[in-house]
Amino acid sequence: MIPVADPAMIRALERQMKRSPQPWVFWCGDNWKSNGGRWREARLLTRLRRRQKEAGITHGVLHTFRHTCLTHLANQAQIPIAHVMMFAGHQDLKVTQRYLHIQAGDVASSMAQIQYPSANPVAPEKEVKADGGDVGKN
């Protein structure tokens, strides 16, 4: 199960489910009777390899999508790691951490968001004597 928050996506998925003869959003119509409507792994791998070749990608397996998704949720979407863990169905945070491929740019981006006290604090207003002159000047 994948949580979806976008109302337009929810409506699109609901429409897709109404057209599906099986309890799958993306069902394989040509062999759904023999495999319960699910895509066979070999067929998905064939399609994945074709798309990888077209994109010039030299490696990757279906499980790569899981790593990519979880890494995106944690790093770019800034989803708390505990939520990513629950979304992935993991029982242990250490398992989730193995999925998070942190890039140097992600760390730099996170560090840039930290608000540090100013190195040059604003000078306090000058103190003025009763006669209108500055304190410290004669």
N, C-alpha and C positions, 0 to 999 in steps of 0.2 A: 504494500500500500504506500502511495506517495501523497503526502499532504500538498494540497494546491490552494493558494489563497486568492489568485486572480479570478474575479468573477467571469471574465470572458473565457478564460481557459476552462473553468468549471462547466460553463454552458457548452463549449466545444466538446469536452469529454462526455458530457451527458448525451449529446447528439450522437456521438460515435458509439456509445454503449447501446443506444436504441437500435442502431443498425447492426450490431454484432449479434450473431446467433449464439455466442458463447460468453461466459463471464470474463472476457478479456477486452481491454480497450483496443489493442492492436492484435487482431487475430489473423491467422494465416488462412485465407479463404480456400486455397486449392487443396489443402490436406487437413482441414480442421477436424474431419471425422476420425482420421487415424491418429491424431495427436491432441485431441481435446481442444483444438483451436489455437494451441500455442505454436510459436515458431520453433523449429528444430534447431539445435545449436549449430549443426553443420551448415545449415542454410544461412543463419546469421553470420557465421564466420566467413562464408563465401562473400556475402555482401559487404562485410566489414573490410575484408582484404581488397576488394574491388575499389571501395571508396578511399582506402589508405593509399593505394597505388595512384589513383587520380589526384590525390592531395600531396603526393610525394612523401608520405609518412612511411618509414621503413620498418616500424615495429608497433606492436600493440595487440591486445587480446580484448575480448568482451569485458573482462573484469576491469580493464583500464578505465572504462566509463565510470565505474563505481568510485575508483580513486579520484578521477577528475571531478566528479560531482561533489564528493565530500570535501576535497581540497578547495573547490570554489566556494562552497557554503561557508567554510571556516575562514578562508583568507579574503576573498573579494566581497562576499555578501555579509561578512562580519557576524555570522550566526554564532552564538556561544557554543563552545565545544561540547558542553553537556547536552545541548539540543541536537547537535550533529550526531552525537552518540545515540540518542534515542531514535532519531530519524533513520539511522543505519541499522538499528535493531541490535546494537552491541550491548553487552552486559558489563563490559569493563572498558574504562577510559583508555587503557593502554592499547587495546585493539584499535580504537578509533585513531589514536595518535599515529599508528603505523600507516594510516591512509592519508594523512595530511602531509603533503609534499610542499614544504615551505621554501619559497624562493627568496633570494636576497632582496629583491624589490618589494616583497610583501613586508619584510622586516623594516625596511627603510620607510615605507608608507605608514606603517603603524607608529614608528618612532616620530615621524613628522607631525602626528596628531597630538602629541603630548604638549601641553601648555606649560612652558617654563616661566618662572618669574623673569621679568625684564632685567637684562644685564645693566641697563642704564635707567635706573628708576627716575621718575620725574622729580626734579628738584622741588623742595617745598617752597612755597611762596616766601618772598623776602619779608623779613620782619621789619616793620616800620616804627620809628620813634614817634612819640606824641607830637613832635615839632615837624613831622613829615619827612625827616631824613632817614636814610638806611641805617640799620644797626651795624656797628662795626666801622662805619665811616665817620671821620671827624670833620 
